[in-house]
Amino acid sequence: MAYRVLGRAGPAQPRRARRLLFAFTLSLSCTYLCYSLLCCCDDLGQSRLHGAPRCLRGPGAGGQKLLPKSRPCDPPGPTPSAPGAPSAATAAAAAPAPRLPAANHSGSAKMGTKRLPQALIVGVKKGGTRAVLEFIRVHPDVRALGTEPHFFDRNYGRGLDWYRSLMPRTLESQITLEKTPSYFVTQEVPRRIFNMSRDTKLIVVVRNPVTRAISDYTQTLSKKPDIPTFEGLSFRNRTLGQVDVSWNAIRIGMYALHLESWLQYFPLAQIHFVSGERLITDPAGEMGRVQDFLGIKRFITDKHFYFNKTKGFPCLRKTESSLLPRCLGKSKGRTHVQIDPEVIDQLREFYRPYNIKFYETVGQDFRWE
């Protein structure tokens, strides 16, 4: 009896043992799989919690190529628990403070920065200011605004930030410059420029005041053909020789009168006077003195100019950046209207005392008599 029982149980024991071993192995595999998944999910959760993006090891770590949209892992370094490793708080304190968004006048070192001008061409109208501006813009150390902003006489209420925003970007080694000829004859302008910067360098282009007045009238006549004659506007009473100083074309040429306002705020050493006549006959010489005044090397020389017989004044030769020579626009070099010689003589006598006082003040004889 016992033999039969043993005989029946003999073949069943290996099957039961195999089943138990299979169940144990399966259970162990499932346990390991679940543990692996939990660890992976925990790492992923911690990464997302701290904001660290997932990355792939580079070729140095495993020789595998990075996926196009995956960032490379950071190079291995000390962990926070490693000796000598900085804590998160220490690292944050050591990092540079974030910079606030820059104002509209800032720029990269390569592009330069918008700055308030260090030099101004303040006058005078029809004296040759446009020529000086175009000639000085050839210099690599000067960046100039091409239009007249009229900030200090018409747009002062807009503020210095608006004024700065108009300026070209300049490097530290460059000078920012602008031109508005009406500044010289506007009473409030010297004080306003002084309040911006007492170190501002001022350029004044002057010309024989009689010739300047005729040029001014010629320009106005081209726009308003119905205006009175030059003689009629110049005199309140020609017989008595009473000149009408309220007419702007006459008043601008009273240079000594306007200069008094400027000398209340700026020393004479900060004001450079350019001769409009010599600018035509010797442009390189006049521009050489302008460059000296601005404290820049004499880059603009005779080689930059040629005389245009049609216009009657010098033009810029073609440069590497310009395939054609550059002359001033059609509005420059107009043929002046014919004026009675007696009228011209009367105006010369009127301007004589102003001219002499101007020569004495600036220490330069422009020989307009």
Disulfide bonds with the S-S distance in Angstrom:
Cys55-Cys73 2.12
Cys315-Cys327 1.68
